[in-house]
Amino acid sequence: MLKEGDKAPDFRLKADDGREYSLSSFRGKKVVLYFYPKDDTPGCTTEACGFRDSHHSITGKNAVVLGVSRDDVESHRKFKSKYSLNFPLLADTESAASEAYGVLAEKNMYGRKSIGIVRSTFVIGEDGKLLKVISPVKPDGHDREILALL
């Protein structure tokens, strides 16, 4: 896992709007990069809606929010539309960003083991260095926790 002070790995991922985003394109702004397990599941919905509701306050602190999961662009579109999310959701279908940020781990659900994303958030400074690493994340109130850090 990356630690505070490390240079944040760059990435290039397609978003729900069809555009490609890279971390380097946000240089000069703080980036709240949050990794979540799956679109339209209870914890992920709670977390995303929190960021939606705090979006104006977060952007007022010269920051952007980017959500990342291994779901595809179409899944992201549906999730974003259903909950009126107001920030990009990035599709890490090849797991490259998840691996670079060290958020993949073995999970055991109902006796079935799989590799999945550990809910994690990286607050990245204007210079591209990690200001804060939070893992694992509790979805409820996480937006307020991030806002206090900015």
mmCIF file of the C-alpha atoms, coordinates in Angstrom:
data_MODEL
# 
_entry.id   MODEL 
# 
loop_
_atom_site.group_PDB 
_atom_site.id 
_atom_site.type_symbol 
_atom_site.label_atom_id 
_atom_site.label_alt_id 
_atom_site.label_comp_id 
_atom_site.label_asym_id 
_atom_site.label_entity_id 
_atom_site.label_seq_id 
_atom_site.pdbx_PDB_ins_code 
_atom_site.Cartn_x 
_atom_site.Cartn_y 
_atom_site.Cartn_z 
_atom_site.occupancy 
_atom_site.B_iso_or_equiv 
_atom_site.pdbx_formal_charge 
_atom_site.auth_seq_id 
_atom_site.auth_comp_id 
_atom_site.auth_asym_id 
_atom_site.auth_atom_id 
_atom_site.pdbx_PDB_model_num 
ATOM 1   C CA . MET A 1 1   ? 0.000   0.000   0.000   1.00 0.00 ? 1   MET A CA 1 
ATOM 2   C CA . LEU A 1 2   ? 1.177   3.499   -0.760  1.00 0.00 ? 2   LEU A CA 1 
ATOM 3   C CA . LYS A 1 3   ? 1.846   5.868   2.102   1.00 0.00 ? 3   LYS A CA 1 
ATOM 4   C CA . GLU A 1 4   ? 1.511   9.578   2.700   1.00 0.00 ? 4   GLU A CA 1 
ATOM 5   C CA . GLY A 1 5   ? 4.250   11.582  0.997   1.00 0.00 ? 5   GLY A CA 1 
ATOM 6   C CA . ASP A 1 6   ? 4.602   9.079   -1.883  1.00 0.00 ? 6   ASP A CA 1 
ATOM 7   C CA . LYS A 1 7   ? 4.100   10.243  -5.446  1.00 0.00 ? 7   LYS A CA 1 
ATOM 8   C CA . ALA A 1 8   ? 0.651   9.092   -6.535  1.00 0.00 ? 8   ALA A CA 1 
ATOM 9   C CA . PRO A 1 9   ? 0.776   6.703   -9.507  1.00 0.00 ? 9   PRO A CA 1 
ATOM 10  C CA . ASP A 1 10  ? -0.623  8.204   -12.694 1.00 0.00 ? 10  ASP A CA 1 
ATOM 11  C CA . PHE A 1 11  ? -3.364  6.369   -14.568 1.00 0.00 ? 11  PHE A CA 1 
ATOM 12  C CA . ARG A 1 12  ? -5.464  6.693   -17.693 1.00 0.00 ? 12  ARG A CA 1 
ATOM 13  C CA . LEU A 1 13  ? -8.990  5.317   -17.302 1.00 0.00 ? 13  LEU A CA 1 
ATOM 14  C CA . LYS A 1 14  ? -12.242 5.654   -19.203 1.00 0.00 ? 14  LYS A CA 1 
ATOM 15  C CA . ALA A 1 15  ? -15.139 7.231   -17.310 1.00 0.00 ? 15  ALA A CA 1 
ATOM 16  C CA . ASP A 1 16  ? -18.905 6.951   -17.366 1.00 0.00 ? 16  ASP A CA 1 
ATOM 17  C CA . ASP A 1 17  ? -19.046 9.900   -19.815 1.00 0.00 ? 17  ASP A CA 1 
ATOM 18  C CA . GLY A 1 18  ? -16.825 8.075   -22.343 1.00 0.00 ? 18  GLY A CA 1 
ATOM 19  C CA . ARG A 1 19  ? -13.847 10.390  -21.767 1.00 0.00 ? 19  ARG A CA 1 
ATOM 20  C CA . GLU A 1 20  ? -10.438 9.244   -20.586 1.00 0.00 ? 20  GLU A CA 1 
ATOM 21  C CA . TYR A 1 21  ? -9.080  10.736  -17.392 1.00 0.00 ? 21  TYR A CA 1 
ATOM 22  C CA . SER A 1 22  ? -5.554  10.742  -16.029 1.00 0.00 ? 22  SER A CA 1 
ATOM 23  C CA . LEU A 1 23  ? -4.279  11.883  -12.657 1.00 0.00 ? 23  LEU A CA 1 
ATOM 24  C CA . SER A 1 24  ? -1.731  14.167  -14.310 1.00 0.00 ? 24  SER A CA 1 
ATOM 25  C CA . SER A 1 25  ? -4.535  16.153  -15.988 1.00 0.00 ? 25  SER A CA 1 
ATOM 26  C CA . PHE A 1 26  ? -5.594  17.380  -12.524 1.00 0.00 ? 26  PHE A CA 1 
ATOM 27  C CA . ARG A 1 27  ? -2.173  18.778  -11.516 1.00 0.00 ? 27  ARG A CA 1 
ATOM 28  C CA . GLY A 1 28  ? -2.737  22.006  -9.589  1.00 0.00 ? 28  GLY A CA 1 
ATOM 29  C CA . LYS A 1 29  ? -5.861  20.620  -7.891  1.00 0.00 ? 29  LYS A CA 1 
ATOM 30  C CA . LYS A 1 30  ? -6.311  18.269  -4.978  1.00 0.00 ? 30  LYS A CA 1 
ATOM 31  C CA . VAL A 1 31  ? -7.769  14.925  -6.011  1.00 0.00 ? 31  VAL A CA 1 
ATOM 32  C CA . VAL A 1 32  ? -9.968  12.731  -3.849  1.00 0.00 ? 32  VAL A CA 1 
ATOM 33  C CA . LEU A 1 33  ? -9.426  9.357   -5.502  1.00 0.00 ? 33  LEU A CA 1 
ATOM 34  C CA . TYR A 1 34  ? -11.643 6.749   -3.944  1.00 0.00 ? 34  TYR A CA 1 
ATOM 35  C CA . PHE A 1 35  ? -11.712 3.060   -4.799  1.00 0.00 ? 35  PHE A CA 1 
ATOM 36  C CA . TYR A 1 36  ? -14.888 1.121   -4.131  1.00 0.00 ? 36  TYR A CA 1 
ATOM 37  C CA . PRO A 1 37  ? -15.862 -2.531  -4.670  1.00 0.00 ? 37  PRO A CA 1 
ATOM 38  C CA . LYS A 1 38  ? -19.028 -2.476  -6.807  1.00 0.00 ? 38  LYS A CA 1 
ATOM 39  C CA . ASP A 1 39  ? -21.592 -0.155  -8.371  1.00 0.00 ? 39  ASP A CA 1 
ATOM 40  C CA . ASP A 1 40  ? -25.076 -0.004  -6.838  1.00 0.00 ? 40  ASP A CA 1 
ATOM 41  C CA . THR A 1 41  ? -24.337 -1.962  -3.662  1.00 0.00 ? 41  THR A CA 1 
ATOM 42  C CA . PRO A 1 42  ? -25.371 -0.580  -0.249  1.00 0.00 ? 42  PRO A CA 1 
ATOM 43  C CA . GLY A 1 43  ? -21.982 0.618   1.084   1.00 0.00 ? 43  GLY A CA 1 
ATOM 44  C CA . CYS A 1 44  ? -20.839 1.921   -2.286  1.00 0.00 ? 44  CYS A CA 1 
ATOM 45  C CA . THR A 1 45  ? -24.111 3.804   -2.764  1.00 0.00 ? 45  THR A CA 1 
ATOM 46  C CA . THR A 1 46  ? -23.833 5.376   0.705   1.00 0.00 ? 46  THR A CA 1 
ATOM 47  C CA . GLU A 1 47  ? -20.278 6.500   -0.012  1.00 0.00 ? 47  GLU A CA 1 
ATOM 48  C CA . ALA A 1 48  ? -21.043 7.834   -3.508  1.00 0.00 ? 48  ALA A CA 1 
ATOM 49  C CA . CYS A 1 49  ? -24.139 9.740   -2.373  1.00 0.00 ? 49  CYS A CA 1 
ATOM 50  C CA . GLY A 1 50  ? -22.115 11.310  0.437   1.00 0.00 ? 50  GLY A CA 1 
ATOM 51  C CA . PHE A 1 51  ? -19.579 12.593  -2.086  1.00 0.00 ? 51  PHE A CA 1 
ATOM 52  C CA . ARG A 1 52  ? -22.458 13.765  -4.303  1.00 0.00 ? 52  ARG A CA 1 
ATOM 53  C CA . ASP A 1 53  ? -23.992 15.741  -1.442  1.00 0.00 ? 53  ASP A CA 1 
ATOM 54  C CA . SER A 1 54  ? -20.638 17.281  -0.423  1.00 0.00 ? 54  SER A CA 1 
ATOM 55  C CA . HIS A 1 55  ? -19.452 17.900  -3.983  1.00 0.00 ? 55  HIS A CA 1 
ATOM 56  C CA . HIS A 1 56  ? -19.950 21.679  -3.921  1.00 0.00 ? 56  HIS A CA 1 
ATOM 57  C CA . SER A 1 57  ? -18.022 22.022  -0.656  1.00 0.00 ? 57  SER A CA 1 
ATOM 58  C CA . ILE A 1 58  ? -15.222 19.769  -1.914  1.00 0.00 ? 58  ILE A CA 1 
ATOM 59  C CA . THR A 1 59  ? -14.816 21.609  -5.224  1.00 0.00 ? 59  THR A CA 1 
ATOM 60  C CA . GLY A 1 60  ? -14.824 24.866  -3.247  1.00 0.00 ? 60  GLY A CA 1 
ATOM 61  C CA . LYS A 1 61  ? -11.538 23.660  -1.709  1.00 0.00 ? 61  LYS A CA 1 
ATOM 62  C CA . ASN A 1 62  ? -9.853  23.325  -5.139  1.00 0.00 ? 62  ASN A CA 1 
ATOM 63  C CA . ALA A 1 63  ? -10.444 19.578  -5.208  1.00 0.00 ? 63  ALA A CA 1 
ATOM 64  C CA . VAL A 1 64  ? -12.063 17.030  -7.508  1.00 0.00 ? 64  VAL A CA 1 
ATOM 65  C CA . VAL A 1 65  ? -13.641 13.674  -6.664  1.00 0.00 ? 65  VAL A CA 1 
ATOM 66  C CA . LEU A 1 66  ? -12.963 10.592  -8.788  1.00 0.00 ? 66  LEU A CA 1 
ATOM 67  C CA . GLY A 1 67  ? -14.559 7.232   -8.020  1.00 0.00 ? 67  GLY A CA 1 
ATOM 68  C CA . VAL A 1 68  ? -12.852 4.045   -9.248  1.00 0.00 ? 68  VAL A CA 1 
ATOM 69  C CA . SER A 1 69  ? -14.076 0.461   -9.406  1.00 0.00 ? 69  SER A CA 1 
ATOM 70  C CA . ARG A 1 70  ? -13.486 -2.516  -11.661 1.00 0.00 ? 70  ARG A CA 1 
ATOM 71  C CA . ASP A 1 71  ? -17.010 -2.218  -13.109 1.00 0.00 ? 71  ASP A CA 1 
ATOM 72  C CA . ASP A 1 72  ? -17.309 -1.266  -16.776 1.00 0.00 ? 72  ASP A CA 1 
ATOM 73  C CA . VAL A 1 73  ? -18.359 2.091   -18.228 1.00 0.00 ? 73  VAL A CA 1 
ATOM 74  C CA . GLU A 1 74  ? -21.966 0.992   -18.819 1.00 0.00 ? 74  GLU A CA 1 
ATOM 75  C CA . SER A 1 75  ? -22.365 -0.110  -15.198 1.00 0.00 ? 75  SER A CA 1 
ATOM 76  C CA . HIS A 1 76  ? -20.946 3.257   -14.100 1.00 0.00 ? 76  HIS A CA 1 
ATOM 77  C CA . ARG A 1 77  ? -23.410 5.121   -16.356 1.00 0.00 ? 77  ARG A CA 1 
ATOM 78  C CA . LYS A 1 78  ? -26.375 3.327   -14.791 1.00 0.00 ? 78  LYS A CA 1 
ATOM 79  C CA . PHE A 1 79  ? -25.084 3.863   -11.237 1.00 0.00 ? 79  PHE A CA 1 
ATOM 80  C CA . LYS A 1 80  ? -24.346 7.535   -11.875 1.00 0.00 ? 80  LYS A CA 1 
ATOM 81  C CA . SER A 1 81  ? -27.751 8.130   -13.479 1.00 0.00 ? 81  SER A CA 1 
ATOM 82  C CA . LYS A 1 82  ? -29.714 6.258   -10.793 1.00 0.00 ? 82  LYS A CA 1 
ATOM 83  C CA . TYR A 1 83  ? -28.232 8.367   -7.974  1.00 0.00 ? 83  TYR A CA 1 
ATOM 84  C CA . SER A 1 84  ? -27.559 11.647  -9.859  1.00 0.00 ? 84  SER A CA 1 
ATOM 85  C CA . LEU A 1 85  ? -23.863 11.468  -9.076  1.00 0.00 ? 85  LEU A CA 1 
ATOM 86  C CA . ASN A 1 86  ? -22.000 14.649  -10.028 1.00 0.00 ? 86  ASN A CA 1 
ATOM 87  C CA . PHE A 1 87  ? -18.426 13.408  -10.428 1.00 0.00 ? 87  PHE A CA 1 
ATOM 88  C CA . PRO A 1 88  ? -16.676 10.954  -12.783 1.00 0.00 ? 88  PRO A CA 1 
ATOM 89  C CA . LEU A 1 89  ? -16.700 7.218   -12.154 1.00 0.00 ? 89  LEU A CA 1 
ATOM 90  C CA . LEU A 1 90  ? -13.640 5.558   -13.686 1.00 0.00 ? 90  LEU A CA 1 
ATOM 91  C CA . ALA A 1 91  ? -13.661 2.015   -15.054 1.00 0.00 ? 91  ALA A CA 1 
ATOM 92  C CA . ASP A 1 92  ? -10.570 0.090   -13.957 1.00 0.00 ? 92  ASP A CA 1 
ATOM 93  C CA . THR A 1 93  ? -11.587 -3.060  -15.834 1.00 0.00 ? 93  THR A CA 1 
ATOM 94  C CA . GLU A 1 94  ? -7.964  -4.210  -16.244 1.00 0.00 ? 94  GLU A CA 1 
ATOM 95  C CA . SER A 1 95  ? -7.233  -3.541  -12.517 1.00 0.00 ? 95  SER A CA 1 
ATOM 96  C CA . ALA A 1 96  ? -4.122  -1.503  -13.414 1.00 0.00 ? 96  ALA A CA 1 
ATOM 97  C CA . ALA A 1 97  ? -4.957  1.454   -11.143 1.00 0.00 ? 97  ALA A CA 1 
ATOM 98  C CA . SER A 1 98  ? -6.200  -0.837  -8.361  1.00 0.00 ? 98  SER A CA 1 
ATOM 99  C CA . GLU A 1 99  ? -2.897  -2.708  -8.465  1.00 0.00 ? 99  GLU A CA 1 
ATOM 100 C CA . ALA A 1 100 ? -0.818  0.492   -8.627  1.00 0.00 ? 100 ALA A CA 1 
ATOM 101 C CA . TYR A 1 101 ? -2.583  1.849   -5.534  1.00 0.00 ? 101 TYR A CA 1 
ATOM 102 C CA . GLY A 1 102 ? -2.442  -1.505  -3.713  1.00 0.00 ? 102 GLY A CA 1 
ATOM 103 C CA . VAL A 1 103 ? -6.166  -1.793  -3.032  1.00 0.00 ? 103 VAL A CA 1 
ATOM 104 C CA . LEU A 1 104 ? -6.742  -5.381  -4.215  1.00 0.00 ? 104 LEU A CA 1 
ATOM 105 C CA . ALA A 1 105 ? -7.016  -8.161  -1.654  1.00 0.00 ? 105 ALA A CA 1 
ATOM 106 C CA . GLU A 1 106 ? -8.471  -11.608 -1.279  1.00 0.00 ? 106 GLU A CA 1 
ATOM 107 C CA . LYS A 1 107 ? -12.040 -11.521 0.005   1.00 0.00 ? 107 LYS A CA 1 
ATOM 108 C CA . ASN A 1 108 ? -14.185 -14.341 1.317   1.00 0.00 ? 108 ASN A CA 1 
ATOM 109 C CA . MET A 1 109 ? -17.914 -13.998 0.684   1.00 0.00 ? 109 MET A CA 1 
ATOM 110 C CA . TYR A 1 110 ? -20.183 -16.890 1.637   1.00 0.00 ? 110 TYR A CA 1 
ATOM 111 C CA . GLY A 1 111 ? -17.219 -19.279 1.478   1.00 0.00 ? 111 GLY A CA 1 
ATOM 112 C CA . ARG A 1 112 ? -16.216 -18.125 -2.010  1.00 0.00 ? 112 ARG A CA 1 
ATOM 113 C CA . LYS A 1 113 ? -12.800 -16.519 -2.298  1.00 0.00 ? 113 LYS A CA 1 
ATOM 114 C CA . SER A 1 114 ? -12.097 -13.811 -4.840  1.00 0.00 ? 114 SER A CA 1 
ATOM 115 C CA . ILE A 1 115 ? -9.853  -10.811 -5.386  1.00 0.00 ? 115 ILE A CA 1 
ATOM 116 C CA . GLY A 1 116 ? -11.632 -7.517  -4.851  1.00 0.00 ? 116 GLY A CA 1 
ATOM 117 C CA . ILE A 1 117 ? -11.136 -3.873  -4.011  1.00 0.00 ? 117 ILE A CA 1 
ATOM 118 C CA . VAL A 1 118 ? -10.668 -2.872  -0.391  1.00 0.00 ? 118 VAL A CA 1 
ATOM 119 C CA . ARG A 1 119 ? -12.593 0.387   0.003   1.00 0.00 ? 119 ARG A CA 1 
ATOM 120 C CA . SER A 1 120 ? -9.810  3.009   0.118   1.00 0.00 ? 120 SER A CA 1 
ATOM 121 C CA . THR A 1 121 ? -9.385  6.743   -0.411  1.00 0.00 ? 121 THR A CA 1 
ATOM 122 C CA . PHE A 1 122 ? -6.296  8.666   -1.454  1.00 0.00 ? 122 PHE A CA 1 
ATOM 123 C CA . VAL A 1 123 ? -6.190  12.443  -1.050  1.00 0.00 ? 123 VAL A CA 1 
ATOM 124 C CA . ILE A 1 124 ? -3.618  13.716  -3.523  1.00 0.00 ? 124 ILE A CA 1 
ATOM 125 C CA . GLY A 1 125 ? -2.089  17.175  -3.306  1.00 0.00 ? 125 GLY A CA 1 
ATOM 126 C CA . GLU A 1 126 ? -1.712  19.732  -6.076  1.00 0.00 ? 126 GLU A CA 1 
ATOM 127 C CA . ASP A 1 127 ? 1.852   18.481  -6.590  1.00 0.00 ? 127 ASP A CA 1 
ATOM 128 C CA . GLY A 1 128 ? 0.774   14.851  -7.144  1.00 0.00 ? 128 GLY A CA 1 
ATOM 129 C CA . LYS A 1 129 ? 1.916   13.560  -3.753  1.00 0.00 ? 129 LYS A CA 1 
ATOM 130 C CA . LEU A 1 130 ? -0.283  11.642  -1.336  1.00 0.00 ? 130 LEU A CA 1 
ATOM 131 C CA . LEU A 1 131 ? -1.547  13.828  1.489   1.00 0.00 ? 131 LEU A CA 1 
ATOM 132 C CA . LYS A 1 132 ? -3.706  11.149  3.148   1.00 0.00 ? 132 LYS A CA 1 
ATOM 133 C CA . VAL A 1 133 ? -4.352  7.429   2.726   1.00 0.00 ? 133 VAL A CA 1 
ATOM 134 C CA . ILE A 1 134 ? -7.442  5.913   4.342   1.00 0.00 ? 134 ILE A CA 1 
ATOM 135 C CA . SER A 1 135 ? -7.976  2.153   4.145   1.00 0.00 ? 135 SER A CA 1 
ATOM 136 C CA . PRO A 1 136 ? -10.273 0.520   4.902   1.00 0.00 ? 136 PRO A CA 1 
ATOM 137 C CA . VAL A 1 137 ? -12.969 3.188   4.661   1.00 0.00 ? 137 VAL A CA 1 
ATOM 138 C CA . LYS A 1 138 ? -16.287 3.299   6.496   1.00 0.00 ? 138 LYS A CA 1 
ATOM 139 C CA . PRO A 1 139 ? -18.777 4.591   3.894   1.00 0.00 ? 139 PRO A CA 1 
ATOM 140 C CA . ASP A 1 140 ? -21.151 6.472   6.199   1.00 0.00 ? 140 ASP A CA 1 
ATOM 141 C CA . GLY A 1 141 ? -19.824 9.990   6.824   1.00 0.00 ? 141 GLY A CA 1 
ATOM 142 C CA . HIS A 1 142 ? -16.682 9.451   4.765   1.00 0.00 ? 142 HIS A CA 1 
ATOM 143 C CA . ASP A 1 143 ? -17.385 12.572  2.696   1.00 0.00 ? 143 ASP A CA 1 
ATOM 144 C CA . ARG A 1 144 ? -17.349 14.701  5.846   1.00 0.00 ? 144 ARG A CA 1 
ATOM 145 C CA . GLU A 1 145 ? -14.102 13.055  6.965   1.00 0.00 ? 145 GLU A CA 1 
ATOM 146 C CA . ILE A 1 146 ? -12.507 13.985  3.616   1.00 0.00 ? 146 ILE A CA 1 
ATOM 147 C CA . LEU A 1 147 ? -13.916 17.509  3.686   1.00 0.00 ? 147 LEU A CA 1 
ATOM 148 C CA . ALA A 1 148 ? -12.297 18.055  7.103   1.00 0.00 ? 148 ALA A CA 1 
ATOM 149 C CA . LEU A 1 149 ? -8.939  16.965  5.627   1.00 0.00 ? 149 LEU A CA 1 
ATOM 150 C CA . LEU A 1 150 ? -9.109  19.374  2.697   1.00 0.00 ? 150 LEU A CA 1 
# 
